[in-house]
Amino acid sequence: MKISDCSENAKFYTLGVNLGTFCSISLVGIGRNIHRKDATELALTVDLFLVADAVRFGLINRAVPTDFLLEETEKLAQKIASKLAICIKLGK
């Protein structure tokens, strides 16, 4: 189960080839969450991608204004915490 919010100003990239190595470790997690073609492009180009791309790739659920990130994260945590713990445990 992946629940994630982030600031609408967040930026993402993989380091690998810019450091003279291939970023295979981080690609394991990325490759499990986004299409292989997108993961390969990110790994080989090291292009910066923005929140809209992270949402499209499915890496995050939504982006919220930076000023409301803590508040929105707390709301989500409270909503999850209000459910039956055994059900949450089984789902995870």
RAJOFEN-V134517 format. One record per residue. N is the residue number from 1. PSI is psi in whole degrees, 0 to 359 (NA if undefined). BURIAL is I if it has 24 or more other C-alpha atoms within 12 Angstrom, else O. Layout:
n psi burial
N PSI BURIAL
N PSI BURIAL
//
This chain:
n psi burial
1 131 O
2 114 O
3 118 O
4 133 O
5 156 I
6 168 I
7 145 I
8 350 O
9 0 O
10 151 O
11 149 O
12 152 I
13 166 I
14 143 I
15 309 O
16 269 O
17 338 O
18 339 O
19 4 O
20 21 O
21 170 O
22 139 O
23 58 I
24 326 O
25 308 O
26 333 O
27 338 I
28 308 O
29 317 O
30 316 I
31 337 I
32 342 O
33 340 O
34 168 O
35 142 O
36 321 O
37 318 O
38 317 I
39 318 I
40 316 I
41 315 O
42 320 I
43 322 I
44 331 I
45 335 O
46 32 I
47 142 O
48 134 O
49 149 I
50 178 O
51 319 I
52 321 O
53 320 I
54 322 I
55 313 I
56 320 O
57 341 I
58 16 I
59 332 I
60 158 I
61 318 I
62 162 I
63 139 I
64 156 O
65 140 O
66 319 O
67 339 O
68 6 O
69 311 O
70 316 O
71 314 O
72 322 O
73 318 I
74 318 O
75 316 O
76 317 O
77 318 O
78 321 O
79 315 O
80 317 O
81 338 O
82 351 O
83 166 O
84 125 O
85 320 O
86 322 O
87 318 O
88 316 O
89 314 O
90 321 O
91 328 O
92 NA O
//
